[in-house]
Amino acid sequence: MITKLTRRVLPVITGLILTYILFPSLYYYGDYVRQTNPFSGQRSIEQAFTPTDSELACLRGGGGGGGGGHGSFPGFGSKSYSNNDNENGHPSDFSREASIPNIVHFIYGLANPQSHPSAGHFDFLSYLAVRAALVSLQPTILNLHYTYLSSPPSPDPGADPLSNPWIRRLAQKWPDKFRLVHHPPPPEEEGAGGRKTSKTQYAHLSDTLRLQILLEQGGIYLDIDVFAFRSFSPLLLSPGGGGGGGGGGRHRDTLLGYEGGSRWGLCNAVIVARPNATFIKRWLDTYENVDLEKEAWNYRSVLLPKELAEEGGNDESGDDVVLGKEEARGKDGKDVAKGDVCALPPDAFFWPTWTWRHIEWMHTPLKTKEEKGFWEGQIARNGGGLFENQMAYHAWGQMAWDRYLKWLTPEVIRTKDTRFNLLVRRFLEDDL
């Protein structure tokens, strides 16, 4: 016998069950609408762009030259780069006396996995990104800076990182180049209401740690979702002077890539810098005495670096170099490298972007053999990238993880033809 109470409760229970079943689809659709509506600003990020002469000069170690126009996705150049996948070889064009050392730094596992279970763990895709850097960049040393790396995840910062099979594999296959660098956990500061260190604070801890490492050691910093495709040798040579003009032969000690076709910021997911770089020092100083929780999450990691670059820095004599809007343009109206940072075009590291449509484009299966063959040809002609200027690809883990990245396995990458899978497939080993 159905009571009045049952008749009232049953629809509620049924509604909750249906919501639970349908929630992933509802969340997906809501996220789609949020990101693709006309007011989201993503069209600006996706807008067409043309690399400037000074950007190309920085990209090519001072070579300069004009760039072709780019549509919603960049046009395709014919320049071919050699990218030998010999794991014991060395890039032929790399000067051993380059001012920027060929040392690679990754950071992973700073958050306590017990209090921050969503932080994830070092998995297959993390392994593949590190292996891509070892193969493509041929570093003298690759440092993985960490606090927690064990498997299964442990709240003990002293737990053995070699218990993680992917870490163990790197250590066994690259014993002379792969190095683990442990960092003690930060003190858990009690906040209002007894709150512990937040996810935002851990993100900023990673931001400052990478700057501290580069200030001391120099080299190449990569986020764990960045895949390098070819040697960074041109970037390690003295950036600046030549090409698009404006450099005046003065060295700039840091290289960053623009994010978005609108160049709305300089992203910290890839940083190339000399030790004691003035730009890195200025950037790191901005983290002092500020309430990071009250800022936009990407202000100091993307937007502020562009502001600092436009302010300029110090020249080699120690005199201030501050470039205003007029001074930051050459006589031909094109951008010039500013102050103590060399800015690279958006397609060097961060194109396609993090927008819904761009991520979908990277991971949508290719429909025909002809389409697959076209992109395989582009990758071969461009030294490992989809586009002429592409040296690496930031896979935008924060935006792409739930939709695509978390489903990737060696078998999926090997057998499913997407643009992303074609890019990283060559880094798979036969025994995976």
Buried (B, 14 or more C-beta within 10 A) or exposed (E): EEEEEEEEEEEEEEEEEEEEEEEEEEEEEEBEEEBBEEEBBBBEBBBEBBBBBBBBBBBBBBEBEEBEEBEEBBBBBEEEBEBBEEEEEBBEEBEEEBBBBBBBBBBBBBBBBEEBEEBBBBBBBBBBBBBBBBBBBBBBBBBBBBBBBBBEBBEEBEBEBBEBEBBBBBBEEBEEBBBBEBBEBBEEEEEEEEEEBBEEBBBBBBBBBBBEBBBEBBBBBBBBBBBBBBBBBBBBBBBBBBBBBBBEEBBBBBBBBBBBBBBBBBBBBBBBBBBEBBBBBBBBEBBEEEEBEEBEBBBBBBBBBBEBBBBBBBBEEEEEBEBEEEEBBBEEEBBBBBBBBBBBBBBBBBBBBBBBBBBBBBBEEBEEEEEBEEBBEBBEBBBBBBBBBBBBBBBBBEBBBBBBBEEBEBEEBEEBBBBBBBBBBBBBEEEB
